[in-house]
Amino acid sequence: MATSSRKTALAALNDVTQNEGYSNIVIDKAIRAAGLEPRDAALASVIFYGVLEKRMTLDYYIRKFLAKPKQKLDETVLNILRIAAYQMLYLDKIPDSAAVNEAVLCASDYMRGRYKSFVNGVLRSFARGFREVPEPESESVRWNIPQAIIDLWTHDYGKPLCAELLRAMSGRAKTYIRVNPLRASTASLLSAFPAGMAEPVDMLPDVLCLHDAGDPTLLPGFSDGAFHVQDLSSQLLCSLVDPQPGERVADVCAAPGGKSFTLAERMKNEGKLDAFDLYKGRVRLIQKGAQRLQLSIISAAVRDAATGDCAAQYDRVLCDVPCSGLGVIRRKPEIRYKKPESFAELPALQLRILEHSAALVRPGGLLFYSTCTLHDAENGAVVRAFLERHPEFEPYALPAVPIRRHIPDEPAHTLTMMPINFGGDGFFAAGLRRKDG
């Protein structure tokens, strides 16, 4: 029987490739179900995410060793081959023979071993010859980004910037935490963590970057509300919103709550922050997080951002809308394999949410629009359409932040954050102001 790390990675990959599950949820669930020890869990996670990230390159190499390179393979069998190929290509500490043997054991457990001999033959040939295979010429295969996304980025940002993006997206995303200044300090957390596990981030106060920290929820201080996990770009967005103590603030698409928590902390837990989401379970996540962080100004409730009523008026409203997620494919590698046609209906929904949320803004108040994607149709185009349809709003110049602007002549009321020489995810933000009177 195959060892639990590979079996767990295989089960999780099947869930993503066959059922379109979310990678982070799928692998966490699979690891819990298998009851893996930390070392085995870490290997399962490395293999799982590695195969998702390098899937196009892996398939390129695998097909070099098929008798019929264009033949359609059973999806589970293909995932077994991908797992073994990933180990041989990218994990130097695992012997090729071990990768092959574990794959054969996985194949033995599947469909009564129907594909055992096939898997064994392909992988033994692979182990002998993969070092002689020329690197893929295709830019898409080389960077593991479908051509449709490369075409989209080239259209929106130009070829040179697209090339920088492809290189940046091939790396691993860093893990950041936001220190809760109401419960701890950067210095106190650094002293509580093992030496070298975390370092401050100069561009923002109360931010730490973690290194090989494992599960952040198991670190000292988490259960006491000393910090929450939040990407650097998301924290920069909150600095652009810049809520003040005593204000009324709404976060209309709030789950799982990271932005609401940071906004409330910036408000020194003074004022009122209403955090809305469409689903009860996700609202409970916000409530649970606010309780752990002891942020009493947060009130979480179910509301549809595109249709729901709300009589309150707010000083600042944040719309971090559903999007294609092209800015976070380093964290959620399955996003890169979405069909581009699935993005087509998003701008209409995003504009509807933005327009509906505009009604919550008091005269003179501020409305912020954001996404975690890099796609002008979902970003700048939505904001331009809103301003054309709503003369009662005007552009609001965003505060300066210490990151490079990559898009020439980008308006002062918008900011596209690209993960190029910058540790955060791809994000977009825009500021709008309701005119007085």
Secondary structure, DSSP 4 states (H G I P E B T S, - for coil): ---HHHHHHHHHHHHHHHH---HHHHHHHHHHHHT--HHHHHHHHHHHHHHHHTHHHHHHHHHTTSSSTT----HHHHHHHHHHHHHHHH-TTS-HHHHHHHHHHHHHHSGGGTTHHHHHHHHHHHHHHGGGSPPP--HHHHHT--HHHHHHHHHHH-HHHHHHHHHHHTSPPPEEEEE-TTT--HHHHHHHSPTTSEEE-TTSTTEEEESS---GGGSTTTTTTSEEE--HHHHHHHHHH---TT-EEEETT-TT-HHHHHHHHHTTT-SEEEEEES-HHHHHHHHHHHHHHT-TTEEEEE--TTT------EEEEEEE-----GGGTTT-GGGGGS-GGGGTTHHHHHHHHHHHHHTTEEEEEEEEEEES---GGGTHHHHHHHHHH-TTEEE-PPPP-SS---STT--TTEEEE-SSSSSS--EEEEEEEEPP-
